[in-house]
Amino acid sequence: MNTRQPSLVERRMSFMPCTVEPSDSVGHARALLDERGIKHLPVMSNERLVGIVSTHDLEARTFSDKRPALAKILEAHPDRVKINSVMTRDVRIVTPSDNLAYAAQLMRSKHIGALPVLEHDRLAGIISRSDLLDALVPDVKTKANMVGRRSRRSVRGSNPVRRSSPMQRATDGVDLHPASPRPPGSGPGTV
């Protein structure tokens, strides 16, 4: 019987995320992203979520094909471009009680890097791909440690040939069996 509870968004999300308003400039948003070391900013107006912007949304090359005039202004004068002209308006969201697997599936299927977390129509946090990966790290580390232990055991238990001189041991590059002083006649094969 599996008694393990599903991992919930509320356990991995970032609470009280940094936000911007539609009237803020792209230059301001870039500065916030750089300062905080984050990649996504929810866009809020009158305490309601109206969009989201990412580092990708704020790059001039994002618009170079579809909107070249906007791309030129973004490149030369990011403080003159407002967030509302580059933000994503159709925002996918999750709630704190949603399962992490659901959030991961939504991010993957929609090719997005973060989801605002809403509770009672209010922004409660944000969850990113990095947050989801961090949720996996303890399991990955545990499995890696177990594999590492098995590998070391199998090497120790395989009874490798021991070399007698320190010079021969040094040529291997790795000494799995450190030399210990033995009295004469007590080496391997001695009765």
N, C-alpha and C positions, 0 to 999 in steps of 0.2 A: 504494500500500500504506500503510495507516495503522499507524504504529509507536507511536502515542501510547498509553501505558499508562493503564488506567482509574484514576480517582482513588479512593483508598481512605479509609475512615473514619479509620484511624489517622493520616492526614496532616492531618486537620481537627478531630479531637475535642479536647476539653479533658481533659488528664490529671489524675488525682488530684482529682476534684471534691469539693466540700464536700458532706457528707452529714448526715443526721439519723437518729435512732432512733425506733421507733414510740412510745416512752414520752416523747419530747420534746414540749414544748408548741408550739402553733401560734404563740404569741408569740415563742418562741425561733426558730422557722423563719422567721417574717416578718423578724425582726432580721437573720438570716443573709442572707436574700435581699436586703434593703436594703443591708446593709453590703458585700456582694460585687458588687452590681449584676447579679444573675442572676435567672432566672425559674423554675428547676427544681432540686429537691433529691432525689437518690436516698435511699430509706429503707433502712437497713441494720440487720440484727439478727444478731449472732454472725458477722460478716463475710460475710453472705449478703444479696443483694438481696431485699427483701420488698415493696417498693412504690416509689412516686415521688409527690412533691407539687409543685404549681406555685403560682404566685402566685394563679391563678384558684381553685385548690382551697382556698386559705386565706381567701377572701373570704366574708363572711356572706351576700351576695346569691346565691351559688352554691347555697345550701341553703334559701333563703327559701320556695320552693314545696314542695319534697319533705320537708324536715326543719326546720320553723320553729323548734322548740325549740333545735336545734343552732345555727341562724342567730342567735338571740338571745344565746346564750352566747358565740358567736364574736365578736359585736359588742361585748358588754359586758366579757367576761372571757377574752380569747384565751389567757391563761396557764393557764387551767383545762381547756382542750381539748387532748387528746393527738393527735399526728399519726396514730396508727392509726385514729382515727375519721373522718379526712378524706382519707387517702391513697388512691391508685389501687393496687389490688392486682394486677390483671391487666396486668403491665408488658410492653410490647413491647421487645425488645432487639436489638442488632446486635453483631457482633464487629469487631475492628480490621481484619480482612482483607475485610470486606464492602465492596462498591462503594458510592460515594456516591449513585449513582442509585437503588440499592435502598433505602438509608436515606431518601432523599427520597420515594420512592414509598410507603414504609411510613408515614411521617409524614403524607403527604397523604391516603392512603386511610383512616387511622384518626383523622385530625383531632387529631394530637398535636404538641406543640412541641419535644419532646426525646426522645432514646433513650439509655438507659444502654448503655455498651459493656462487654460481658463477655468475658473471656478466661480459659478454663479455670474457668468458674463463679465468677470473681472480678471485682469491679468494676475496670475499667481506665481508664474515663473516661466522658464523656458527650458527645453531639453534639446540637446544637440547630439549629433552622431558621436562626438567625443564622450558625452555622458553615457551613451549606450555602450560604447567600447569599454569604458571604465567599469561598467557593470560586469563585463566578462572577464576582466583582468584577474580577479581572485581565483576563478575557476581555471583559467589558463595557467597561472603561476602554480597552482596546486598540481595540475596534471603534468606540467613541465618538471616540477620537482620529483614527482613519482617516477617519471620516465628516466630522469637523471639517476635516481637511486637504483632503479633496476639495472641500468647500464653499468654503474659502478659495481654492483653486486656480481653481475655476470662476469666482469673482468676479474674481480677478486676470486671468484669461485672457479675460474677456468683453469687454474693452476698453470700459469705461463712459465716458460723456461726462465730460470734465474741465471744471471750471469755472475761470474765470480769476481771480476775485478771492477773497481770503481770506474776505470776508463771505459770498459765495455758498457756499463750502465749509462754513462754520460752520453754515449753515442746514440742512444735511443731517443734522446730529446725529452722523454718523460719517464721518470722512475716511479713505477707503480708500487714497487716494493723497496722501501728505503733500506739501506744496508744497516744491519745491527751487528755489533761485535759478537762473534760466536767462538766458543772454545774449540780448539782443534778437534776434529773428529766428530763434531756435532752437526754437520751440514746435512743437506737433503740426502736421503738414501742411507744415512748412517743409523745403525741400530744401537 
